[in-house]
């Protein structure tokens, strides 16, 4: 039987090259609408995408021969996982591909917060030379709490260990993961000890606004907060209130709860008041969902998915 893979988003060339080596025929549909694709769906063995479409039950119902869906990236919130499972469709993703680039940006943002790098740069460009107002905090004297200890959380812990700080980690889905890199703790212990909190959890309905007002108010000390995971895991309005109160000393966000599904467009001037506050705040750093967007990352996602599809052995 012919094996056909439909690409809904443009991949790194390595991915279709290697799938053809494995005997797949690759079909590319980077701009076609859902409706235009309907006649081709029944022939698909696999679908590979980033986030251009929502693969819901009506869409997947037309894929009568589908064996796998491969997401070039991490988040799976735009795929109906329950329906795919009911149909015996394997869903793959490639968090291993972007763990290093996200971890590196997390570290860059953390160091910038503690050393006032972005703030000082803006001030100098505006003609201000303020040494005292930009006095730094040393990372080696801080306890860093990692929320979500998967691929990226672990990669962040590896980098933090070079700085000699105390690293603790909470993950509600894992147990016995503590090591020399990070101490396994409860959420309550993380709230009691952390000076800096970095978030690395996937989005799901259960994690919607996981970082909310009660959680932020529950920290024993004022904290610095970073989110390079998904925008909707953090309540932006609650963050702003805690920045205003001093409970959050500074925040670095690569992701926003206001983003659309593909993350590629955002009309910043139309966003709500909490975002406009962050745009003005001296103690906030904002980047446009670029932590997982290095020049090397698509090649890394491609290599991971080729290995997983080969192991899957669809024939």
C-alpha positions, 0 to 999 in steps of 0.5 A, a space after each residue: 500500500 502506498 504511504 503518503 505523508 501530507 505536510 501542512 507547514 514547510 519543514 526542514 528539507 531533511 524531514 521529507 528527504 529522510 521520509 522518502 528514504 523510508 518509502 513515503 511519498 511526500 505531498 506539500 500543502 502549505 497554503 491550501 485551505 482545510 476545504 481544499 485538502 478534503 479530497 486528499 485526506 483519505 490517502 494520507 498515512 501521516 500528517 506533519 504540521 506546526 500549528 497552521 490548522 486545528 486537527 479536530 474531529 471533523 478534519 480527522 474524520 476524513 483521514 480514513 487511513 491516517 496512522 500518525 500525526 507529527 507535530 514539528 514542535 512541542 504543543 499539541 493543544 490544536 490536535 484532538 488527542 482523545 479522538 486521535 487515540 480512539 482512532 488508533 492514530 499515533 500523535 508525535 511531537 519533538 520537544 527534544 528539538 527545541 529544548 536547547 534553544 528555549 533553555 538558552 533564551 530562558 537563561 538570557 532573560 533570567 540574566 537580563 532581569 537580574 542584571 538590568 541589562 535591557 533596562 540599562 540599555 534603554 536608559 543609555 540610549 535615552 541619555 541616562 547614566 544610572 549605575 546605582 539604579 541598575 545594581 545587579 543581583 548575583 544568580 549564584 546566591 538565588 534559589 531557582 524554582 523550575 515548574 515543569 521538569 521535562 525536556 526543557 526544564 531539565 535543560 534549564 537546570 543543566 545550565 543553571 548548575 554552572 552558576 552555582 545556584 540552588 535549583 529546585 523543581 516541581 512537576 505534577 506528572 513526574 516522581 523521583 526525578 530529583 538529581 544532582 541537577 535539581 532537587 525534587 520538591 512539592 509546589 508548596 516547598 517551591 513557593 517557600 524557597 524560590 527567588 526566581 521561578 521559570 515556567 516550562 509546562 505545556 498548555 492544557 485546559 487543566 493548566 489554563 492560568 496555572 500561574 494565577 493570583 493565589 499562586 503568586 501570592 503564595 510565594 514566601 519571598 518576592 520573586 522574578 518570574 519567567 514564562 517561555 512555555 505557553 501564554 495561556 498558562 499565565 494570567 497576565 492581569 494577575 501578574 500585573 497586579 503582583 508586579 504593582 504590589 512588589 510580590 513579583 520583582 520582574 517578569 520575562 515573557 516570551 509568550 502571551 495569552 493573547 497570541 493566535 494559534 500560529 503565533 505569527 501575527 499579533 496586533 499589539 496596540 489592540 491588546 488589553 490593558 495588562 499587556 500595555 502595562 507590561 510594554 511600559 514597565 521597566 521591570 518587564 522583558 517581552 519577546 515575540 515567541 522566539 525562544 523556540 525559533 533559533 536558526 537551527 531548531 527546524 533541523 533539530 525537530 526534523 531529526 527527532 521526528 525522523 527517528 520517531 517515525 522510523 521507530 513507529 514503523 508504519 508500513 
